[in-house]
Amino acid sequence: MALPGASGYRTPDVPPTPTEIMANITYIDPDGTVRTVDGELGSTVMETAIKNNVPGIEAECGGACACATCHVYVDDAWRAIVGDPSPMEEDMLDFGYDVKPSSRLSCQIKITAELEGLIVRIPERQA
């Protein structure tokens, strides 16, 4: 039995546009080379780097927060939005090279629409 006023017509699901499912992430190499790539919402900054062949992100543990080979420096303008590392991430950062207050493991940064334009710098080397 149909509800009064209901036509029974269902609007088909409209797939999101690329801008609704992507966020631009900028990676800056130690030498200053800038690479801006699209990251899928819900993926991580590390996964996006690997998928786009960004050099300097090794990700030896595959994103399990079990190493420090995807270490990045979050640009100061983005630190509050990205947030602080979890206690487990802080433990792993102890193994990182040249850890700074802006250090994060890129495997622990989930890409959301709020991170559109995120800038991260890659350290000289990974741990």
N, C-alpha and C positions, 0 to 999 in steps of 0.2 A: 504494500500500500504506500503510495507516494504521499509525501507531506504536502499540505496545501501550498501552492505557489512554486513547488519544485517542478522543473521541466523534465527532469531525468537526464538532461544533457550534462555530460562531464567534460570540463575543459581538460584537454590533454596536458600532461606534464610537459612543460617547456624546459629544455635543457639549459643550464646556465651558460652565459657567454663566457669566453675565456677570461675576461677581466673579473668575473665573479668567482672564478676558481683558481686564480693565480695571483701572486704577489711578486713584484720585482725585488730581488735581493742583489745587493752589490757587494762583491768580494774585492778587496784590495790586497794585492801581493806585497811582500816586503819591499820590492823594487818600485812600487807605486803603480803597477799595472792594474787597471780597473776592469772588472768584468761584471756586467749586470745581466742577470738571467731571470727567467720566470720560474717561480717555485709554486708547486701545487699546494693549495690550502690543505692542511692536515699532515703534510709531509714535514720533514725537518730541514734545517739549514744544511746539515751534513748530507742528507740524501740528495738534496738539490745540487750541492757541489759535486758529488760523485756522478750524478746523472748528466751534468753539464761539463764534465772533465775539467773542473776547476783545480789547478795544481796547488799542492800544499796541504790538502785535506786527505790524510791517509786512511783514516777510519778503519784501523786494523781489527777492531772488535765488531764492526758492522753496525754500530749504533746501540750497543748494549750498555753503555756507560761503564765499560770495564777497562778502559785505557784512556789515554789523553792525546790521541793522535788525530783528533778533529778539533783541536783547540783553536779558538778565534778570540779576537778582541772586539767587543761590541762597541760601536761608535758611541761616544758620550751622549749624543742627542737621543739615542735609542735605549739607553740602559734602564731607565724607569719603565719603559713599555715592555721590554724583554723580561725584566725581573731578575731577581737574584738566583744563583744556583742553589739547588737542593743540597742537603748535607751529604748525600751520596756523591753528587757531582763535585762538591768541594773536596771530598776525599780523593777523587780521581785527579782533580786539578793539581793536587800536591805533586803529581808525577809529571806535570806539564813543564815546558820550557818557557822561561821568562814570564811567569804568571804575574798578572797585574790585576788591579781592582775591576777592570772591565773584562776579565777573562771569563769565557764560558766554553763549554763543550758544545759544538754545533749540533751534535746528535740529540741534545736535550732542549733545543729551541724549536718548538713547533711553529710552523708558519700559519699565521692567521691573517685575516684581512687587515688588522691593525698594524701588521708588520710590512705593509706595502711601502717600499723604499728603504727597507732596513739596510744598514751599512755595517759590514764586519771586515776586520783586517786579519790577515793570516800571519802568524808569527814566522820568524826567519826559518825555524825548523820545528818539527813536532817531536814529542818525547820519544 
